[in-house]
């Protein structure tokens, strides 16, 4: 949260929930792409894409150095992604499981 924001924790949670409801209302990759292109700057969107790519490469067992060489993502960011992949809130794992399941309509 920005330091000059005066939102209470409840207000912040409500604002996050509104955003998350908007995201889950989207029905296709095209709709998501358009939403995120409207929502994010190109750099912000690239950072999100980079982190998701790091997740996929970590899942393949690649080393931090190899991931850095392939993506240009800093080793610090790769380490942060790896930490949240194993000890985070479970969001990465849920998305991985749902997008790689053989019967998933959104699998690769």
C-alpha positions as a Markdown table, in Angstrom:
| # | Residue | x | y | z |
|---|---|---|---|---|
| 1 | Unk | 0.0 | 0.0 | 0.0 |
| 2 | Unk | 1.2 | 3.5 | -0.7 |
| 3 | Unk | 2.4 | 5.3 | 2.4 |
| 4 | Unk | 0.2 | 8.3 | 1.9 |
| 5 | Unk | -3.0 | 6.2 | 1.7 |
| 6 | Unk | -5.3 | 6.4 | 4.7 |
| 7 | Unk | -7.2 | 3.2 | 4.0 |
| 8 | Unk | -8.0 | 1.0 | 6.9 |
| 9 | Unk | -7.1 | -2.7 | 6.6 |
| 10 | Unk | -10.8 | -3.4 | 6.0 |
| 11 | Unk | -11.0 | -0.8 | 3.2 |
| 12 | Unk | -7.8 | -2.2 | 1.6 |
| 13 | Unk | -9.2 | -5.8 | 1.8 |
| 14 | Unk | -12.5 | -4.6 | 0.2 |
| 15 | Unk | -10.5 | -2.9 | -2.6 |
| 16 | Unk | -8.5 | -6.0 | -3.2 |
| 17 | Unk | -11.6 | -8.2 | -3.3 |
| 18 | Unk | -13.1 | -5.9 | -5.9 |
| 19 | Unk | -10.1 | -6.3 | -8.1 |
| 20 | Unk | -10.0 | -10.1 | -7.6 |
| 21 | Unk | -13.7 | -10.3 | -8.4 |
| 22 | Unk | -13.0 | -8.4 | -11.6 |
| 23 | Unk | -10.2 | -10.8 | -12.5 |
| 24 | Unk | -12.2 | -14.0 | -11.9 |
| 25 | Unk | -15.1 | -12.6 | -14.0 |
| 26 | Unk | -12.9 | -12.7 | -17.1 |
| 27 | Unk | -13.6 | -15.7 | -19.3 |
| 28 | Unk | -10.7 | -16.1 | -21.7 |
| 29 | Unk | -7.0 | -15.4 | -22.1 |
| 30 | Unk | -7.9 | -12.6 | -24.5 |
| 31 | Unk | -10.2 | -10.9 | -21.9 |
| 32 | Unk | -7.4 | -11.3 | -19.3 |
| 33 | Unk | -4.8 | -9.9 | -21.7 |
| 34 | Unk | -7.0 | -6.9 | -22.5 |
| 35 | Unk | -7.8 | -6.3 | -18.8 |
| 36 | Unk | -4.2 | -6.5 | -17.7 |
| 37 | Unk | -3.0 | -4.3 | -20.5 |
| 38 | Unk | -5.6 | -1.7 | -19.4 |
| 39 | Unk | -4.7 | -2.1 | -15.7 |
| 40 | Unk | -0.9 | -2.3 | -15.8 |
| 41 | Unk | 1.9 | -0.3 | -17.4 |
| 42 | Unk | 3.9 | -2.3 | -19.9 |
| 43 | Unk | 6.7 | -2.6 | -17.2 |
| 44 | Unk | 4.2 | -3.9 | -14.6 |
| 45 | Unk | 2.7 | -6.4 | -16.9 |
| 46 | Unk | 6.2 | -7.6 | -18.0 |
| 47 | Unk | 7.2 | -8.0 | -14.3 |
| 48 | Unk | 4.1 | -10.2 | -13.8 |
| 49 | Unk | 4.8 | -12.2 | -16.9 |
| 50 | Unk | 8.5 | -12.6 | -15.8 |
| 51 | Unk | 7.5 | -13.9 | -12.4 |
| 52 | Unk | 5.1 | -16.5 | -13.9 |
| 53 | Unk | 7.8 | -17.6 | -16.3 |
| 54 | Unk | 10.1 | -18.0 | -13.4 |
| 55 | Unk | 7.6 | -20.2 | -11.6 |
| 56 | Unk | 7.3 | -22.5 | -14.6 |
| 57 | Unk | 11.1 | -22.8 | -15.0 |
| 58 | Unk | 11.5 | -23.5 | -11.3 |
| 59 | Unk | 8.9 | -26.2 | -11.6 |
| 60 | Unk | 11.2 | -27.7 | -14.3 |
| 61 | Unk | 14.0 | -27.8 | -11.8 |
| 62 | Unk | 16.2 | -25.2 | -13.5 |
| 63 | Unk | 18.9 | -23.4 | -11.4 |
| 64 | Unk | 18.5 | -19.8 | -10.6 |
| 65 | Unk | 21.5 | -19.0 | -12.8 |
| 66 | Unk | 20.0 | -20.8 | -15.8 |
| 67 | Unk | 16.7 | -19.1 | -15.2 |
| 68 | Unk | 18.4 | -15.7 | -15.1 |
| 69 | Unk | 20.3 | -16.6 | -18.3 |
| 70 | Unk | 17.1 | -17.6 | -20.1 |
| 71 | Unk | 14.9 | -14.7 | -18.9 |
| 72 | Unk | 17.1 | -11.8 | -17.7 |
| 73 | Unk | 15.2 | -11.8 | -14.4 |
| 74 | Unk | 17.4 | -11.0 | -11.4 |
| 75 | Unk | 18.6 | -13.8 | -9.2 |
| 76 | Unk | 17.0 | -11.8 | -6.3 |
| 77 | Unk | 13.6 | -11.9 | -7.9 |
| 78 | Unk | 14.0 | -15.6 | -8.8 |
| 79 | Unk | 14.8 | -16.3 | -5.2 |
| 80 | Unk | 11.7 | -14.4 | -4.0 |
| 81 | Unk | 9.5 | -16.3 | -6.4 |
| 82 | Unk | 11.0 | -19.6 | -5.3 |
| 83 | Unk | 10.4 | -18.6 | -1.6 |
| 84 | Unk | 6.8 | -17.8 | -2.3 |
| 85 | Unk | 6.4 | -21.0 | -4.4 |
| 86 | Unk | 7.4 | -23.1 | -1.4 |
| 87 | Unk | 6.4 | -20.9 | 1.6 |
| 88 | Unk | 3.9 | -18.4 | 0.3 |
| 89 | Unk | 0.2 | -18.3 | 0.4 |
| 90 | Unk | -0.3 | -21.2 | -2.1 |
| 91 | Unk | -1.4 | -19.0 | -5.0 |
| 92 | Unk | 1.3 | -20.1 | -7.3 |
| 93 | Unk | 0.7 | -23.8 | -6.5 |
| 94 | Unk | -3.1 | -23.5 | -7.1 |
| 95 | Unk | -2.5 | -21.8 | -10.5 |
| 96 | Unk | 0.1 | -24.4 | -11.5 |
| 97 | Unk | -2.1 | -27.3 | -10.5 |
| 98 | Unk | -5.1 | -25.9 | -12.3 |
| 99 | Unk | -3.3 | -24.9 | -15.5 |
| 100 | Unk | -1.3 | -28.2 | -15.8 |
| 101 | Unk | -4.0 | -30.7 | -14.9 |
| 102 | Unk | -4.6 | -33.0 | -17.9 |
| 103 | Unk | -8.4 | -32.3 | -17.9 |
| 104 | Unk | -7.9 | -28.5 | -17.4 |
| 105 | Unk | -9.7 | -26.4 | -20.0 |
| 106 | Unk | -6.8 | -23.9 | -19.6 |
| 107 | Unk | -3.9 | -26.3 | -19.6 |
| 108 | Unk | -1.0 | -25.7 | -22.0 |
